[in-house]
Amino acid sequence: MIKGIGIDAVELTRIKKIITDKPQFAQRVLTAKELAIFENLSFKRQVEFLGGRYACKEAFSKAWGTGIGKVTFQDLEILPDDFGAPKMTASPHKGQVFVSITHTDETAFAQILLAE
């Protein structure tokens, strides 16, 4: 049974500016494990990675029904599975969490589906 669905989109030019102007933003959004991956990427991939994770965490908060605040960025973790696909490895949801992240040169999109 579906418990919630959320979607979010982030402009990557905004993320690029944030990384340049406020580098601490990545530490606020990403968990320690996500940050370790982020720090080993090229700048272009950092923008895509942070944009995708931000969109994914926002999408989760919408599916969860609370928005960011009741659930924090640090409560949520998305790491690559054995094939490199994004997988929610930490969240307050006790059931299944299905994750999809994609991006163009300009926008990152994420969708979350919460199931029992």
C-alpha positions as CSV (number, residue, x, y, z in Angstrom):
1,M,0.0,0.0,0.0
2,I,1.3,3.5,-0.9
3,K,1.7,5.7,2.2
4,G,3.0,8.8,0.5
5,I,4.5,10.3,-2.7
6,G,6.7,13.3,-3.1
7,I,8.5,15.1,-5.9
8,D,10.9,18.0,-6.0
9,A,13.0,19.9,-8.5
10,V,16.1,22.1,-7.9
11,E,17.8,24.5,-10.2
12,L,21.4,23.5,-10.5
13,T,22.6,27.1,-11.1
14,R,21.2,27.8,-7.6
15,I,23.1,24.8,-6.1
16,K,26.3,25.9,-8.0
17,K,26.1,29.4,-6.4
18,I,25.4,28.0,-3.0
19,I,28.4,25.6,-3.1
20,T,30.6,28.6,-4.1
21,D,29.2,31.2,-1.7
22,K,28.2,29.0,1.2
23,P,30.3,25.8,1.3
24,Q,28.9,24.9,4.7
25,F,25.5,24.3,3.1
26,A,26.6,20.8,1.9
27,Q,27.4,19.9,5.5
28,R,23.9,21.0,6.5
29,V,22.2,18.9,3.9
30,L,24.4,15.8,3.6
31,T,25.1,13.2,6.2
32,A,28.7,12.2,6.9
33,K,28.6,9.3,4.5
34,E,27.0,11.4,1.7
35,L,29.6,14.2,2.3
36,A,32.5,11.7,1.9
37,I,31.1,10.8,-1.5
38,F,30.5,14.5,-2.4
39,E,34.0,15.6,-1.5
40,N,35.6,13.1,-3.9
41,L,33.6,14.3,-6.9
42,S,34.5,16.9,-9.6
43,F,32.8,20.3,-9.1
44,K,30.2,19.5,-11.9
45,R,29.3,16.2,-10.2
46,Q,29.2,17.9,-6.8
47,V,26.6,20.3,-8.1
48,E,24.5,17.4,-9.5
49,F,25.0,15.2,-6.4
50,L,24.1,17.9,-3.9
51,G,21.1,19.1,-6.0
52,G,19.8,15.5,-6.3
53,R,20.2,14.8,-2.6
54,Y,18.6,18.1,-1.7
55,A,15.6,17.4,-4.1
56,C,15.3,13.9,-2.8
57,K,15.2,14.9,0.9
58,E,12.6,17.6,0.1
59,A,10.6,15.0,-1.9
60,F,10.7,12.7,1.1
61,S,9.5,15.4,3.5
62,K,6.5,16.0,1.2
63,A,5.7,12.2,1.0
64,W,6.1,12.1,4.8
65,G,3.6,14.9,5.0
66,T,5.6,17.2,7.2
67,G,8.0,19.2,5.1
68,I,11.6,19.8,6.3
69,G,11.5,20.7,10.0
70,K,9.7,17.8,11.5
71,V,12.2,15.6,9.6
72,T,15.6,17.0,9.1
73,F,18.2,16.7,6.3
74,Q,20.3,14.7,8.7
75,D,17.5,12.2,9.4
76,L,17.6,11.2,5.7
77,E,20.4,9.5,3.9
78,I,20.6,8.4,0.2
79,L,23.6,6.3,-0.8
80,P,24.3,4.4,-3.9
81,D,23.4,0.7,-4.0
82,D,25.7,-2.0,-5.4
83,F,24.8,-0.9,-8.9
84,G,25.1,2.9,-8.2
85,A,21.4,3.6,-8.0
86,P,20.2,5.8,-5.2
87,K,18.9,4.0,-2.1
88,M,17.4,5.5,1.0
89,T,19.5,4.1,3.8
90,A,18.1,6.2,6.7
91,S,14.7,7.7,7.3
92,P,11.9,7.7,9.9
93,H,9.7,5.6,7.6
94,K,9.6,2.0,8.7
95,G,8.3,0.6,5.4
96,Q,9.8,0.6,1.9
97,V,11.2,3.8,0.4
98,F,11.5,4.0,-3.4
99,V,13.9,6.7,-4.7
100,S,14.4,8.1,-8.2
101,I,16.8,11.0,-8.9
102,T,17.6,12.4,-12.3
103,H,19.0,15.7,-13.7
104,T,19.5,17.7,-16.8
105,D,22.2,20.3,-17.2
106,E,19.9,22.8,-15.5
107,T,17.7,20.9,-13.0
108,A,17.7,18.0,-10.6
109,F,14.5,16.1,-10.0
110,A,13.7,13.5,-7.3
111,Q,10.7,11.4,-6.6
112,I,10.0,9.4,-3.4
113,L,7.3,6.7,-2.9
114,L,6.6,5.4,0.6
115,A,5.1,2.0,0.9
116,E,4.2,-0.4,3.7
